[in-house]
Amino acid sequence: MARAPNGYRKSVFVNAPFSDDRRDLFNAIVFSVLACGFTPRCALELDNAGQVRFDKIVGLIRDCHLGIHDISYMELDGGLPRFNMPFELGVFLGADRFGHGWIGQKACTIFDREPFRYQRALSDIAGQDIRAHGCDPQRASGETRLWLSHHTGPRTQIPGAAAIWGMYREFEADLPALAIASMRDGGDLTFLERRHIATEWLRRRLA
């Protein structure tokens, strides 16, 4: 079997809603992953029209040791439920159970609005690590930091939850000017552009 890709142990698959009403929640999770020294990955970084979307998701999951799955948004949309997040969670759990070698060495956490709400829609994941964020970006940030603290080296120090939230607020305030300095519009940044700017901001901030 081929070796694990570079950065595998520090790569975190972020499976969360991308809708406008959950954007702050998603951005807070992604920033917190970066602040803890990990690399967030998600479907938004993929732009290859020649590749089937499911294959893209499978490739991302394969290349990530860790996963954060936010299943808080399963409500009806146009009369139909949203299954993307639970579906990708299922693929991730399948990779962990049936993958060989490094592919099967995965760990994940699951976010929802309330601690036991998932039991009414996805009872098969009972016993998994469910964390409630109440759709509050600050709580989601803190839960992200708490979970990732269990996946850092014993001598690795990461900022506390309050510090990460404070840095996130600072970064959001700085982002429009940072985007302009990069000749971009802050509202039109792609996931990869935003991740790069946040990475550089944190590098200088934590130096």
C-alpha positions as CSV (number, residue, x, y, z in Angstrom):
1,M,0.0,0.0,0.0
2,A,1.2,3.5,-0.8
3,R,2.4,5.7,2.1
4,A,0.0,8.2,3.7
5,P,0.1,11.6,2.0
6,N,2.2,14.4,3.5
7,G,0.3,16.0,6.4
8,Y,-2.1,13.1,6.8
9,R,-2.0,13.1,10.6
10,K,-2.7,16.9,10.7
11,S,-5.4,17.0,8.1
12,V,-9.0,17.5,9.3
13,F,-12.0,16.8,7.0
14,V,-14.6,19.5,7.9
15,N,-18.0,18.3,6.9
16,A,-20.4,21.1,7.7
17,P,-23.1,23.3,6.1
18,F,-21.9,25.9,3.7
19,S,-25.1,27.9,3.7
20,D,-25.1,31.6,4.4
21,D,-27.0,31.2,7.7
22,R,-24.2,28.8,8.9
23,R,-21.3,30.7,7.5
24,D,-20.1,32.1,10.8
25,L,-20.3,28.6,12.4
26,F,-18.3,27.1,9.5
27,N,-15.7,29.8,9.5
28,A,-15.2,29.6,13.3
29,I,-14.6,25.8,13.1
30,V,-12.1,26.2,10.2
31,F,-10.2,28.9,12.0
32,S,-10.1,26.9,15.2
33,V,-8.7,23.9,13.4
34,L,-5.9,26.2,12.0
35,A,-5.3,27.8,15.4
36,C,-4.7,24.3,16.9
37,G,-2.0,23.6,14.3
38,F,-4.0,21.4,12.0
39,T,-5.0,21.8,8.3
40,P,-8.8,22.0,7.6
41,R,-9.9,20.3,4.3
42,C,-13.4,20.4,2.8
43,A,-15.3,20.0,-0.4
44,L,-15.1,23.7,-1.1
45,E,-11.4,23.4,-2.1
46,L,-12.3,21.1,-5.0
47,D,-12.8,22.5,-8.5
48,N,-12.3,19.8,-11.1
49,A,-15.2,19.5,-13.5
50,G,-13.7,16.3,-14.9
51,Q,-14.1,14.5,-11.6
52,V,-17.3,13.1,-10.1
53,R,-18.2,14.9,-6.9
54,F,-18.4,11.7,-4.9
55,D,-14.9,10.8,-6.0
56,K,-13.7,14.2,-4.8
57,I,-15.3,13.6,-1.4
58,V,-13.8,10.1,-1.2
59,G,-10.4,11.4,-2.0
60,L,-10.6,14.1,0.7
61,I,-11.7,11.6,3.3
62,R,-8.9,9.2,2.3
63,D,-6.3,12.0,2.8
64,C,-7.6,13.1,6.2
65,H,-6.8,11.3,9.5
66,L,-9.4,13.4,11.4
67,G,-12.9,14.5,10.7
68,I,-15.3,17.1,12.2
69,H,-18.9,16.4,11.1
70,D,-21.6,18.9,11.8
71,I,-25.0,17.3,11.3
72,S,-27.0,20.1,12.8
73,Y,-28.6,21.0,9.5
74,M,-30.9,18.2,8.3
75,E,-34.1,20.2,8.0
76,L,-36.3,20.2,5.0
77,D,-35.1,22.3,2.1
78,G,-37.7,22.8,-0.6
79,G,-39.7,20.0,0.8
80,L,-36.7,17.6,1.0
81,P,-34.3,16.8,3.9
82,R,-30.6,17.6,3.6
83,F,-28.6,14.4,3.6
84,N,-25.1,15.6,2.5
85,M,-23.6,15.9,6.0
86,P,-24.9,12.5,7.3
87,F,-23.9,10.9,4.0
88,E,-20.3,12.2,4.2
89,L,-20.2,11.1,7.9
90,G,-21.2,7.6,6.8
91,V,-18.4,7.5,4.2
92,F,-15.9,8.7,6.8
93,L,-17.0,6.0,9.3
94,G,-16.8,3.4,6.6
95,A,-13.3,4.4,5.7
96,D,-12.3,4.0,9.4
97,R,-14.0,0.6,9.7
98,F,-13.0,-1.0,6.4
99,G,-9.9,0.9,5.3
100,H,-6.6,-0.9,5.3
101,G,-3.4,0.4,6.8
102,W,-3.2,4.2,7.3
103,I,-6.6,4.7,5.5
104,G,-8.4,2.9,8.3
105,Q,-6.7,4.9,11.1
106,K,-9.2,7.7,11.5
107,A,-10.9,9.6,14.3
108,C,-13.8,11.9,14.2
109,T,-16.2,14.0,16.3
110,I,-19.8,14.8,15.5
111,F,-21.5,18.2,16.2
112,D,-25.2,18.8,16.5
113,R,-27.4,21.6,17.9
114,E,-28.5,19.5,21.0
115,P,-26.9,16.5,22.7
116,F,-29.5,13.9,21.8
117,R,-31.4,15.4,18.8
118,Y,-29.6,13.1,16.4
119,Q,-31.3,10.1,17.9
120,R,-34.6,11.1,16.2
121,A,-33.0,11.1,12.7
122,L,-29.7,9.1,12.8
123,S,-30.0,6.7,15.7
124,D,-27.4,4.3,14.2
125,I,-24.6,6.6,15.4
126,A,-25.6,6.2,19.1
127,G,-22.4,5.8,21.1
128,Q,-20.4,8.2,18.9
129,D,-18.7,11.3,20.2
130,I,-21.6,13.9,19.9
131,R,-20.8,17.5,20.9
132,A,-23.6,20.1,21.1
133,H,-22.8,23.6,19.8
134,G,-26.2,25.2,19.8
135,C,-25.4,26.7,16.4
136,D,-23.3,29.2,18.3
137,P,-19.9,29.9,16.6
138,Q,-18.1,30.5,19.9
139,R,-19.3,27.1,21.3
140,A,-18.4,25.4,18.1
141,S,-14.9,26.9,18.3
142,G,-14.5,25.8,21.9
143,E,-15.7,22.2,21.1
144,T,-13.3,22.1,18.1
145,R,-10.4,23.1,20.3
146,L,-11.3,20.7,23.0
147,W,-11.5,17.7,20.7
148,L,-8.3,18.5,18.8
149,S,-6.4,18.9,22.1
150,H,-6.8,15.1,22.4
151,H,-5.0,14.6,19.0
152,T,-1.9,16.7,19.6
153,G,1.4,15.5,20.8
154,P,1.9,15.3,24.6
155,R,4.4,18.2,24.5
156,T,2.4,20.3,22.0
157,Q,0.7,23.3,23.5
158,I,-2.3,24.9,21.7
159,P,-4.1,28.2,22.7
160,G,-7.0,27.9,25.0
161,A,-10.6,28.2,23.9
162,A,-10.9,31.9,25.0
163,A,-7.7,32.8,23.2
164,I,-8.7,31.1,20.0
165,W,-12.1,32.8,20.0
166,G,-10.5,36.2,20.6
167,M,-8.1,35.6,17.7
168,Y,-11.0,34.6,15.5
169,R,-12.8,37.9,16.2
170,E,-9.6,39.8,15.5
171,F,-9.0,38.0,12.3
172,E,-12.6,38.6,11.1
173,A,-12.1,42.3,11.8
174,D,-8.7,42.3,9.9
175,L,-9.9,40.2,7.0
176,P,-11.3,43.0,4.7
177,A,-8.0,44.9,4.8
178,L,-6.0,41.7,4.4
179,A,-8.1,40.8,1.4
180,I,-7.6,44.2,-0.2
181,A,-3.9,43.9,0.4
182,S,-4.0,40.7,-1.6
183,M,-6.0,42.5,-4.3
184,R,-9.1,40.5,-3.5
185,D,-12.6,41.2,-2.2
186,G,-13.1,39.7,1.3
187,G,-16.6,38.6,0.4
188,D,-15.5,36.7,-2.7
189,L,-12.6,34.8,-1.1
190,T,-12.5,31.1,-2.0
191,F,-12.0,28.5,0.8
192,L,-8.4,28.1,-0.1
193,E,-7.7,31.8,-0.3
194,R,-9.3,32.4,3.1
195,R,-7.4,29.4,4.6
196,H,-4.1,30.8,3.3
197,I,-4.7,34.3,4.6
198,A,-5.8,32.9,8.0
199,T,-2.7,30.6,8.1
200,E,-0.4,33.6,7.5
201,W,-2.2,35.7,10.0
202,L,-1.9,33.1,12.7
203,R,1.8,32.5,11.9
204,R,2.5,36.2,12.6
205,R,0.1,36.4,15.5
206,L,1.6,33.3,17.3
207,A,5.2,34.0,16.4
